Amino acid sequence: MSTLRPLGPDDVEQAWALGRLAFGGDPASRPPERPSAATALGEFDDRGRLVATSALHPYEQWWGGRRVPMGGVASVAVHPDARGRGAGRRIVKALLPLMAERGHAVSVLFPTAIGLYRPLGWEVVGSLDDTRIPVRDLRAAGEPEDVFVHTAVQADVKTVHALYEWLGVTSAGLLTRDGPMFPNGPQDVLTHDVVALAETGSGAPMGYATYDRGRGYGPDSSLRVWELVSRSGEAGAALLRSLASWDSVVESVLWRGPTDELALSLGKPVPPPERVQPWMLRIVDAVAAVAARGFAPSTSVDVSFALVDPDVARHDGAWRLTVDDGRGQLERIDRRTDLPLLHVRGLALLYAGAADTGLLLRVGLLDRPLPTLDAAFAGPRPRLLDSF
Ligand SMILES: CC(C)(COP(=O)(O)OP(=O)(O)OC[C@H]1O[C@@H](n2cnc3c(N)ncnc32)[C@H](O)[C@@H]1OP(=O)(O)O)[C@@H](O)C(=O)NCCC(=O)NCCS
């Protein structure tokens, strides 16, 4: 008989060893000394050996300009002796009621095996990619006027965080980067080698770029660019120029995250990503997820459908979604047989703005046209800049 339970301090060594085996960690490394704010679950076999783990990270994510409590799933690992017999599925599925109990309305994970999570209701809604770009290609056309770039210092930490929050509120999907998983708060930004801050001549902050210098100065040398946030084209161009100024000693940058803005600034096409890291979203508590997020203020929607969710019983049945004044509400209604059927994975795709109802229809996540749902969830494409 196997046992599934939360892991405690006495299980740290075993959990660490399983994680190291599963993910190829450094054999010389040791478990972290400071307890994490994450909650870990473990499955033990009948001899008391830990055979499976999963962990839940309490995060918040920006959706529609508002904070939505999100459970980040990580450290999913099954011992090689126990694989292929359902332990992975059990240890992930056990997180669903735990997340609902903790108030996480949605859940995100970075899968190595999509086939494990898709049948449990998570769906791929975005990708956190790494793209290698010749550093000389970053020199955007035109000389930026009235924007100056300098290296941020301690006194600029709040300013940099405010720029990140601005991006969070105006885009979709970013972590809020506060709460228990970020014990150092905005301060962490200064762990990068360089935080380049772009300001107007009168000192108004307009953007920043964070990067690590890397080693050496030959043809293999590369800057690791973590993020570039700009509130104007001028600020973006100034920050790109400051990166391009490394071209005498650095061949390329390894660029983390979306390149759609970059593609509109450069004179050459952005190369395809070197590494692709998809991320998946699940709606854990549909009522809470709709109530927590923001919607486009000009949208007014009233639509009914039946939700299909094989793993969350309270989702099953008929619902009415109303959106007005930037807020949404999902109310249970009497079960009717004539309602369109929407799969919970389809709801995740819509919620994230990652797909439209036409696509859902074509892949069988919706059983008949329902364009009103497109209007309800219309918004920016989602992005995440932190992996976990
Ligand atoms: C991935 C892993 C957790 C799967 O554990 P497991 O106990 O073998 O998985 P299960 O037996 O519960 O399988 C459940 C479902 O997931 C699917 N699945 C399992 N491993 C998979 C893989 N590598 N690729 C795609 N799908 C996979 C199975 O097909 C199964 O679906 P089915 O029943 O419809 O066939 C395990 O192989 C592992 O620890 N791998 C190394 C670490 C890792 O990749 N962790 C995941 C991090 S996101």
The ligand as a Gaussian input file, in Angstrom:
#p B3LYP/6-31G(d) Opt

LIG

0 1
 C        7.425000      12.431000     -15.949000
 C        7.224000      11.518000     -14.730000
 C        6.934000      12.387000     -13.507000
 C        6.035000      10.603000     -15.028000
 O        5.758000       9.797000     -13.906000
 P        4.997000       8.383000     -14.033000
 O        4.683000       7.898000     -12.668000
 O        5.758000       7.495000     -14.903000
 O        3.666000       8.842000     -14.786000
 P        2.263000       8.077000     -14.774000
 O        2.505000       6.610000     -14.782000
 O        1.441000       8.586000     -13.646000
 O        1.643000       8.540000     -16.134000
 C        0.486000       9.348000     -16.186000
 C        0.276000       9.806000     -17.615000
 O        1.345000      10.681000     -17.987000
 C        1.863000      10.288000     -19.235000
 N        3.313000      10.368000     -19.197000
 C        4.143000       9.885000     -18.268000
 N        5.425000      10.144000     -18.591000
 C        5.386000      10.803000     -19.776000
 C        6.377000      11.307000     -20.655000
 N        7.676000      11.198000     -20.359000
 N        5.990000      11.942000     -21.773000
 C        4.686000      12.072000     -22.069000
 N        3.690000      11.582000     -21.289000
 C        4.039000      10.961000     -20.152000
 C        1.529000       8.827000     -19.372000
 O        1.365000       8.537000     -20.743000
 C        0.284000       8.664000     -18.588000
 O       -0.850000       8.834000     -19.396000
 P       -1.716000       7.537000     -19.834000
 O       -2.101000       6.875000     -18.547000
 O       -2.837000       8.161000     -20.569000
 O       -0.792000       6.731000     -20.673000
 C        8.480000      10.628000     -14.468000
 O        8.814000       9.940000     -15.656000
 C        9.710000      11.418000     -14.034000
 O        9.937000      11.606000     -12.830000
 N       10.530000      11.860000     -15.008000
 C       11.727000      12.641000     -14.722000
 C       11.413000      14.014000     -14.105000
 C       10.345000      14.789000     -14.871000
 O       10.377000      14.875000     -16.102000
 N        9.386000      15.386000     -14.126000
 C        8.320000      16.178000     -14.685000
 C        8.682000      17.614000     -14.509000
 S        7.510000      18.723000     -15.260000

